[in-house]
Amino acid sequence: MKDTLHMNTVLVGLIGHPIKQTYSPFIHNLAFDLNKLDYFYLPFDVPASNLRNAIKGIVALGIAGFNVTIPHKVNIIQLLNNVSDEAAAVGAVNTVVNDLGKLSGYNTDVYGILKTLENYKSTITGQEVSIIGAGGGARAVIYTLIRYFKPSKINVVNRTGQKAEALKSYFSEKMKFDEIKCFELFPSNLVDTFQQSKLIVHATSVGMYTETDDTTISLDKSFSKEQVVYDLVYNPIKTKFLSIASKQGAQIINGIPTLINQASKSFELWTGETMPLENVKRSLELFIGS
Ligand code: NAP
């Protein structure tokens, strides 16, 4: 890890709240070292009320780019100069490039989710799937599923029912996908809905470090061995949600593959170089295991 910063060191970072769970500084700073790039990645804890000021600060300080995480991925869009076609279609941004004060937004979560699910295409295509959550992460999941996996129907389950309804309208308009059904957490028929789903994706922040005993659902008999259950949360590696699904026989996927793959695309956007993915993956496993 870099021990000296210079006048010419290029600063990049992460804005979010909370950010104690993040492994992104480890991933990017290691990759910068491996590629011998004079870059440094810093996490900034920015609550929603400070987003606008934080962006002004980033521009004023000449920070060259940044990742965006919970809860800013949707609200950041209005503060950017440009948004890629893909990020505009998702309605969320997780990576920003600062080109001399001109901020361009991208969504590399889509690539991360695509790489994570690419071996499960036959399980998903033409089948019913469920997503828990309706924030920036859920938007990227829904976009990726509609565009690349073509499920027959998507159930969106969210604490705030209106936000799930807003996603239904959004994807109906943007992607002409009308097979979205919305649920609030938790109507009594959710067990049936989950049982009918071949893929269930958890895309809320519940269960994330430091609140690892929490879960959005703890229903008996919601999962089965015919299902793939995927949690976007990567810290802890096995959330309470994944433990419940695994005990009921489901095949589980944690958020680490998505994290590393989205990071590799952000790295490319900032540096123009390829992240040494296998090396970073091995080191992250050792780091998390330690
Ligand atoms: P976000 O835009 O802030 O959305 C948060 C979501 O969580 C909303 O659906 C919100 O519901 C729900 N939520 C928050 N607190 C809740 C609670 N106490 N009970 C029930 N629902 C609750 O966040 P995001 O960007 O989508 O991120 C969501 C999670 O996915 C985070 O843990 C993030 O780290 C993870 N993620 C991981 C990756 C990866 O690379 N592995 C990529 C993207 C996201 P309401 O609408 O009701 O507020």
Boltz pocket constraint, residues with backbone or C-beta under 6 A from the ligand:
constraints:
  - pocket:
      binder: B
      contacts: [[A, 69], [A, 70], [A, 71], [A, 72], [A, 73], [A, 74], [A, 109], [A, 112], [A, 132], [A, 133], [A, 134], [A, 135], [A, 136], [A, 137], [A, 138], [A, 158], [A, 159], [A, 160], [A, 163], [A, 185], [A, 202], [A, 203], [A, 204], [A, 205], [A, 206], [A, 208], [A, 216], [A, 231], [A, 232], [A, 233], [A, 234], [A, 255], [A, 256], [A, 258], [A, 259], [A, 260], [A, 262]]
      max_distance: 6.0
